[in-house]
Amino acid sequence: MGFVSEFKEFISKGNVLDLAVGVIIGASFGGIVKSLTDDILMPILTLLTGGLDFKDWFVALDGGTYKDLAAAKAANAATLNYGLFLNAVLAFLLMAFAIFWLVKLANRFKKPQEVVVADPGPTKDQVLLMEIRDALRTR
């Protein structure tokens, strides 16, 4: 099998196409979730916390004191930036919250799929018992 025909077979498989569509939709959906987080949820959270921002919460490992993180970085001080970590954790939690509610909303619009349960039919034991019953009736 040549390289081109092998590649053509690989690309034409449904899994690759499904994955490509999923990645494209996922990237677009990421933009929606980012906008929901940054433009709607974060302003509400900022209002509720009185404008509290963790970005300048840090510890200078050289023992110096600096006005803010930018000043510490300008002085080339090694810093432990726990405030930026807290911001990242909060952003993740808000993003997860937004995704949860978007998926919950999207699931409301899905049509419920009907589950068709096929009758499995009688088991071998049941068939044997039915034969015995029928034989007794015909006596």
Secondary structure, DSSP 8 states (H G I E B T S, - for coil): --HHHHHHHHHHSHHHHHHHHHHHHHHHHHHHHHHIIIIIIHHHHHHHTTS---TT--EETTS---SSHHHHHHTT--EE-HHHHHHHHHHHHHHHHHHHHHHHHHHHTS-------------HHHHHHHHHHHHHHT-
